[in-house]
């Protein structure tokens, strides 16, 4: 029976950490360890962690704050011992106590490298993630090339993956907002991937969290670093497929920029889109935000040349 580690990085999440931990300990899988690493919280997070007693639970606290991505990395490389691992941020929680068991059964049956499922997005009005009609088992290369098409994506909190392979691929090496996706996208290339068509957890989008960053420069750097996965992918796919993939990823991320951020950084975002997207994708992006088209035509006197 494979050993599974559920990794929980946390920092100043006193309102959520107990629910997160309890949701992992309720998983109906025998060979399980839950490892929590508190990144030197300044609130009651550490005290609450230590109030939970369970032989499967291991808790650690960093002597100083090392940041979100380095804490991910420490959990994976230094603190976890499972054959397979899954990362649950300290403000998220599982809602299906059979998920790990089902995922491991699928892994054993088809000799998989990674299994993922759907999630519920918990921000204001809850929404379900958008993976629809995916096969139970799929080729990782197909999944990579279709990533972002019709909402296809791998929620980080549902990705149960081989620990040793992740370490060999230098998981969580880029200190960016989407370090998780950058790592997972490299992982699925030449991998065998499984999908469970159930919502198994809730990903909280909390105002002020890094995933909702209002720093446009940080956001654009994040896109650049995420797209850099294509450099790794060039060894496996032809140039045409890589360019199509790049355009889709950039366009999707640009369209996901919050309106409040978009409206304050119109010129910078339009310039970035024009330089990095094909003409077709650029027009699609402008049409997605109708007000951008009006600004582009009437208010920004910028001379574009390709």
C-alpha positions as a Python dict, from the first residue, in 0.01 Angstrom:
ca = {
    (1, 'X'): (0, 0, 0),
    (2, 'X'): (146, 334, -105),
    (3, 'X'): (221, 581, 170),
    (4, 'X'): (55, 919, 111),
    (5, 'X'): (166, 1247, 263),
    (6, 'X'): (-73, 1540, 278),
    (7, 'X'): (144, 1852, 305),
    (8, 'X'): (-6, 2160, 472),
    (9, 'X'): (194, 2484, 447),
    (10, 'X'): (49, 2761, 660),
    (11, 'X'): (110, 3119, 766),
    (12, 'X'): (-124, 3337, 975),
    (13, 'X'): (-430, 3122, 903),
    (14, 'X'): (-579, 3089, 1250),
    (15, 'X'): (-933, 3113, 1111),
    (16, 'X'): (-888, 2818, 877),
    (17, 'X'): (-605, 2587, 983),
    (18, 'X'): (-809, 2361, 1214),
    (19, 'X'): (-1065, 2289, 943),
    (20, 'X'): (-784, 2218, 696),
    (21, 'X'): (-611, 1968, 925),
    (22, 'X'): (-932, 1798, 1034),
    (23, 'X'): (-1036, 1752, 672),
    (24, 'X'): (-712, 1563, 603),
    (25, 'X'): (-736, 1345, 913),
    (26, 'X'): (-1087, 1245, 810),
    (27, 'X'): (-954, 1087, 489),
    (28, 'X'): (-1050, 720, 476),
    (29, 'X'): (-704, 592, 381),
    (30, 'X'): (-491, 385, 616),
    (31, 'X'): (-128, 455, 518),
    (32, 'X'): (-144, 832, 562),
    (33, 'X'): (69, 1102, 720),
    (34, 'X'): (-26, 1469, 751),
    (35, 'X'): (267, 1710, 773),
    (36, 'X'): (208, 2073, 870),
    (37, 'X'): (477, 2339, 840),
    (38, 'X'): (400, 2676, 998),
    (39, 'X'): (603, 2953, 836),
    (40, 'X'): (658, 3143, 1161),
    (41, 'X'): (301, 3270, 1200),
    (42, 'X'): (237, 3582, 1406),
    (43, 'X'): (-116, 3485, 1513),
    (44, 'X'): (-258, 3180, 1693),
    (45, 'X'): (-198, 2939, 1405),
    (46, 'X'): (79, 2746, 1580),
    (47, 'X'): (-117, 2714, 1903),
    (48, 'X'): (-419, 2579, 1716),
    (49, 'X'): (-207, 2331, 1523),
    (50, 'X'): (-73, 2190, 1848),
    (51, 'X'): (-423, 2154, 1992),
    (52, 'X'): (-489, 1869, 1749),
    (53, 'X'): (-360, 1530, 1860),
    (54, 'X'): (-331, 1244, 1613),
    (55, 'X'): (-51, 993, 1559),
    (56, 'X'): (-66, 1056, 1183),
    (57, 'X'): (-1, 1428, 1231),
    (58, 'X'): (351, 1575, 1226),
    (59, 'X'): (398, 1946, 1291),
    (60, 'X'): (692, 2179, 1233),
    (61, 'X'): (754, 2550, 1267),
    (62, 'X'): (1015, 2746, 1074),
    (63, 'X'): (1251, 2951, 1290),
    (64, 'X'): (1199, 3243, 1052),
    (65, 'X'): (959, 3319, 770),
    (66, 'X'): (1088, 3169, 444),
    (67, 'X'): (792, 3245, 216),
    (68, 'X'): (516, 3042, 53),
    (69, 'X'): (712, 2864, -222),
    (70, 'X'): (1014, 2778, -7),
    (71, 'X'): (775, 2635, 249),
    (72, 'X'): (617, 2419, -25),
    (73, 'X'): (963, 2301, -117),
    (74, 'X'): (1068, 2227, 241),
    (75, 'X'): (760, 2014, 293),
    (76, 'X'): (820, 1816, -25),
    (77, 'X'): (1196, 1764, 2),
    (78, 'X'): (1266, 1757, 375),
    (79, 'X'): (956, 1675, 579),
    (80, 'X'): (743, 1436, 373),
    (81, 'X'): (809, 1063, 351),
    (82, 'X'): (520, 945, 132),
    (83, 'X'): (544, 766, -201),
    (84, 'X'): (278, 1007, -322),
    (85, 'X'): (211, 1358, -191),
    (86, 'X'): (-59, 1621, -217),
    (87, 'X'): (-44, 1985, -107),
    (88, 'X'): (-332, 2145, 83),
    (89, 'X'): (-281, 2512, 171),
    (90, 'X'): (-370, 2598, 530),
    (91, 'X'): (-680, 2795, 432),
    (92, 'X'): (-831, 2522, 210),
    (93, 'X'): (-1000, 2195, 301),
    (94, 'X'): (-1114, 1860, 163),
    (95, 'X'): (-1485, 1781, 138),
    (96, 'X'): (-1462, 1421, 19),
    (97, 'X'): (-1312, 1184, 276),
    (98, 'X'): (-1279, 907, 17),
    (99, 'X'): (-1065, 1105, -227),
    (100, 'X'): (-718, 979, -130),
    (101, 'X'): (-840, 619, -121),
    (102, 'X'): (-1004, 648, -464),
    (103, 'X'): (-699, 823, -610),
    (104, 'X'): (-460, 553, -484),
    (105, 'X'): (-687, 279, -618),
    (106, 'X'): (-677, 448, -959),
    (107, 'X'): (-297, 482, -939),
    (108, 'X'): (-255, 112, -859),
    (109, 'X'): (-496, 0, -1128),
    (110, 'X'): (-338, 199, -1413),
    (111, 'X'): (18, 263, -1286),
    (112, 'X'): (-31, 641, -1282),
    (113, 'X'): (210, 923, -1198),
    (114, 'X'): (-55, 1178, -1095),
    (115, 'X'): (-425, 1190, -1018),
    (116, 'X'): (-641, 1501, -989),
    (117, 'X'): (-1006, 1594, -949),
    (118, 'X'): (-1233, 1895, -950),
    (119, 'X'): (-1253, 2149, -671),
    (120, 'X'): (-1498, 2407, -546),
    (121, 'X'): (-1377, 2766, -552),
    (122, 'X'): (-1477, 2932, -229),
    (123, 'X'): (-1487, 3307, -286),
    (124, 'X'): (-1805, 3506, -234),
    (125, 'X'): (-2038, 3275, -431),
    (126, 'X'): (-1897, 2923, -450),
    (127, 'X'): (-1821, 2795, -798),
    (128, 'X'): (-1721, 2455, -926),
    (129, 'X'): (-1407, 2414, -1133),
    (130, 'X'): (-1453, 2362, -1501),
    (131, 'X'): (-1298, 2027, -1597),
    (132, 'X'): (-1569, 1861, -1800),
    (133, 'X'): (-1585, 1523, -1974),
    (134, 'X'): (-1221, 1431, -1918),
    (135, 'X'): (-1131, 1062, -1946),
    (136, 'X'): (-1049, 865, -1632),
    (137, 'X'): (-697, 797, -1761),
    (138, 'X'): (-512, 1013, -2009),
    (139, 'X'): (-176, 1067, -2169),
    (140, 'X'): (8, 1351, -1999),
    (141, 'X'): (131, 1493, -2329),
    (142, 'X'): (-227, 1525, -2453),
    (143, 'X'): (-323, 1693, -2126),
    (144, 'X'): (-32, 1935, -2151),
    (145, 'X'): (-114, 2041, -2507),
    (146, 'X'): (-482, 2088, -2419),
    (147, 'X'): (-421, 2262, -2088),
    (148, 'X'): (-639, 2571, -2057),
    (149, 'X'): (-865, 2466, -2345),
    (150, 'X'): (-1233, 2465, -2247),
    (151, 'X'): (-1136, 2517, -1885),
    (152, 'X'): (-905, 2214, -1855),
    (153, 'X'): (-670, 2256, -1560),
    (154, 'X'): (-526, 2069, -1263),
    (155, 'X'): (-622, 2221, -927),
    (156, 'X'): (-311, 2213, -710),
    (157, 'X'): (-500, 2102, -399),
    (158, 'X'): (-630, 1791, -577),
    (159, 'X'): (-304, 1679, -743),
    (160, 'X'): (-173, 1358, -586),
    (161, 'X'): (165, 1289, -746),
    (162, 'X'): (480, 1078, -718),
    (163, 'X'): (712, 1246, -471),
    (164, 'X'): (1042, 1118, -611),
    (165, 'X'): (955, 1218, -966),
    (166, 'X'): (855, 1567, -849),
    (167, 'X'): (1188, 1611, -672),
    (168, 'X'): (1377, 1493, -979),
    (169, 'X'): (1194, 1761, -1179),
    (170, 'X'): (1291, 2029, -925),
    (171, 'X'): (936, 2105, -810),
    (172, 'X'): (862, 2448, -661),
    (173, 'X'): (1185, 2599, -792),
    (174, 'X'): (1037, 2929, -916),
    (175, 'X'): (924, 3181, -654),
    (176, 'X'): (618, 3300, -844),
    (177, 'X'): (242, 3309, -785),
    (178, 'X'): (188, 3001, -1002),
    (179, 'X'): (486, 2796, -888),
    (180, 'X'): (245, 2505, -839),
    (181, 'X'): (116, 2511, -1198),
    (182, 'X'): (465, 2565, -1341),
    (183, 'X'): (578, 2251, -1160),
    (184, 'X'): (274, 2041, -1245),
    (185, 'X'): (286, 2135, -1614),
    (186, 'X'): (642, 2005, -1639),
    (187, 'X'): (545, 1695, -1441),
    (188, 'X'): (263, 1580, -1669),
    (189, 'X'): (483, 1572, -1981),
    (190, 'X'): (553, 1205, -2058),
    (191, 'X'): (342, 1102, -1758),
    (192, 'X'): (30, 893, -1719),
    (193, 'X'): (-247, 1091, -1550),
    (194, 'X'): (-578, 999, -1390),
    (195, 'X'): (-888, 1208, -1326),
    (196, 'X'): (-1167, 1163, -1074),
    (197, 'X'): (-1479, 1352, -1179),
    (198, 'X'): (-1580, 1473, -834),
    (199, 'X'): (-1539, 1793, -634),
    (200, 'X'): (-1308, 1685, -355),
    (201, 'X'): (-1204, 2010, -187),
    (202, 'X'): (-1262, 2381, -141),
    (203, 'X'): (-1000, 2632, -254),
    (204, 'X'): (-1058, 2956, -70),
    (205, 'X'): (-977, 3272, -262),
    (206, 'X'): (-919, 3520, 18),
    (207, 'X'): (-874, 3893, -37),
    (208, 'X'): (-509, 3975, 10),
    (209, 'X'): (-382, 3625, -73),
    (210, 'X'): (-100, 3594, -322),
    (211, 'X'): (-325, 3424, -577),
    (212, 'X'): (-529, 3745, -585),
    (213, 'X'): (-230, 3978, -607),
    (214, 'X'): (-301, 4331, -735),
    (215, 'X'): (64, 4389, -833),
    (216, 'X'): (50, 4395, -1213),
    (217, 'X'): (427, 4363, -1260),
    (218, 'X'): (430, 4056, -1038),
    (219, 'X'): (135, 3917, -1232),
    (220, 'X'): (305, 3964, -1571),
    (221, 'X'): (631, 3815, -1444),
    (222, 'X'): (426, 3518, -1324),
    (223, 'X'): (289, 3469, -1677),
    (224, 'X'): (640, 3491, -1826),
    (225, 'X'): (774, 3229, -1585),
    (226, 'X'): (475, 3001, -1637),
    (227, 'X'): (514, 3019, -2014),
    (228, 'X'): (884, 2936, -1972),
    (229, 'X'): (766, 2577, -1929),
    (230, 'X'): (764, 2576, -2309),
    (231, 'X'): (1146, 2575, -2304),
    (232, 'X'): (1131, 2242, -2121),
    (233, 'X'): (855, 2120, -2353),
    (234, 'X'): (1049, 2195, -2672),
    (235, 'X'): (1226, 1859, -2639),
    (236, 'X'): (892, 1678, -2670),
    (237, 'X'): (669, 1884, -2903),
    (238, 'X'): (707, 2065, -3235),
    (239, 'X'): (728, 2443, -3258),
    (240, 'X'): (375, 2490, -3390),
    (241, 'X'): (221, 2306, -3095),
    (242, 'X'): (435, 2499, -2848),
    (243, 'X'): (335, 2836, -2995),
    (244, 'X'): (-34, 2742, -2985),
    (245, 'X'): (6, 2635, -2621),
    (246, 'X'): (188, 2957, -2529),
    (247, 'X'): (-80, 3176, -2682),
    (248, 'X'): (-356, 2994, -2498),
    (249, 'X'): (-181, 3013, -2160),
    (250, 'X'): (-97, 3383, -2195),
    (251, 'X'): (-445, 3472, -2317),
    (252, 'X'): (-616, 3279, -2038),
    (253, 'X'): (-405, 3440, -1768),
    (254, 'X'): (-454, 3788, -1908),
    (255, 'X'): (-829, 3736, -1918),
    (256, 'X'): (-815, 3628, -1554),
    (257, 'X'): (-669, 3959, -1437),
    (258, 'X'): (-921, 4121, -1199),
    (259, 'X'): (-1110, 4415, -1347),
    (260, 'X'): (-983, 4645, -1071),
    (261, 'X'): (-624, 4566, -1166),
    (262, 'X'): (-693, 4577, -1538),
    (263, 'X'): (-856, 4920, -1530),
    (264, 'X'): (-556, 5074, -1350),
    (265, 'X'): (-294, 4925, -1582),
    (266, 'X'): (-458, 4933, -1924),
    (267, 'X'): (-166, 5056, -2132),
    (268, 'X'): (87, 4818, -1976),
    (269, 'X'): (-143, 4518, -2021),
    (270, 'X'): (-231, 4603, -2381),
    (271, 'X'): (137, 4642, -2468),
    (272, 'X'): (218, 4309, -2304),
    (273, 'X'): (-66, 4134, -2488),
    (274, 'X'): (34, 4281, -2823),
    (275, 'X'): (397, 4177, -2786),
    (276, 'X'): (325, 3823, -2665),
    (277, 'X'): (9, 3710, -2845),
    (278, 'X'): (-66, 3622, -3203),
    (279, 'X'): (-287, 3873, -3387),
    (280, 'X'): (-587, 3640, -3353),
    (281, 'X'): (-540, 3595, -2978),
    (282, 'X'): (-473, 3965, -2930),
    (283, 'X'): (-802, 4059, -3097),
    (284, 'X'): (-982, 3794, -2889),
    (285, 'X'): (-832, 3942, -2574),
    (286, 'X'): (-936, 4297, -2666),
    (287, 'X'): (-1288, 4181, -2747),
    (288, 'X'): (-1306, 3999, -2414),
    (289, 'X'): (-1267, 4335, -2242),
    (290, 'X'): (-1480, 4568, -2451),
    (291, 'X'): (-1362, 4875, -2265),
    (292, 'X'): (-1005, 4793, -2374),
    (293, 'X'): (-1106, 4816, -2735),
    (294, 'X'): (-1250, 5162, -2679),
    (295, 'X'): (-938, 5275, -2498),
    (296, 'X'): (-714, 5123, -2761),
    (297, 'X'): (-897, 5302, -3040),
    (298, 'X'): (-966, 5633, -2873),
    (299, 'X'): (-737, 5705, -2582),
    (300, 'X'): (-401, 5539, -2631),
    (301, 'X'): (-195, 5692, -2911),
    (302, 'X'): (67, 5421, -2922),
    (303, 'X'): (234, 5320, -3244),
    (304, 'X'): (251, 4943, -3267),
    (305, 'X'): (482, 4768, -3510),
    (306, 'X'): (548, 4398, -3545),
}
